[in-house]
């Protein structure tokens, strides 16, 4: 449902946020390695997140990516909105251009419930919650065990 870029964006934001209390700035290489994503792709995603003020960047020799306190309370939905847009929560599950209550596809009713549930999860989960779970060591950003 969400793009690979969006998944990387959520992972990158969670990682950067998990380091917020340490007051360090992370470079693209560190973030890409930690979220198991290609470096160039990660750089593009981070630029989008910075543009939308989901994370912050500072240029220069002491620069890097970090997250400010006020950014920690944003819902994960803001990341999805910045990278994929919100139309993914209205699109047809089978990819039809014309799918609605009046002209539904065979999956319409069930897929509508799944879309709405996913949107609610993204809306109700904050960046701080993701960061806290990572910091506790109860969740992970890579599939490596």
Phi, psi and omega in degrees: 000309176265155184286166176297321178301319180293319177299316176298321180297318178294316180295316180297316179298316179299318180294311179301317180294327180293344179259005186303318182291343182273352179052047175245156176252133185257143176266168184301319182299315179297315182294313181301317180297316184291327182261006176056054182227154177299140185299312182296319179294319178299319179300317179295317179296317179297324177297319178297314181297321177292317179301323181269008177059033175276322170232174182235147175231153178229128180274160176111179185297335178252020184272187180147190181257141178205174180231138180267161185306314183295336180283341183293335183272000180293144174285153177301335178304329178296325178293313179301315180299317182295322187264312184255340188084172182264358181296338179298340179270005177236348185289155178290139178294338179257003177083013179286143179285327179247099178216123182205181177300324182278335182223069187277151170279172180297339181258359191310304186297315181289319181291326178300318179296316180297317179299313181294322178295315180296317178300318179298319179298314179294325180287325186270353179256126180263163176300321178300319180298317178298314181299317181297318179296319178296314182298325179287342182082015180269347177227164185223160181253352178234163181271359179286133181262000000 
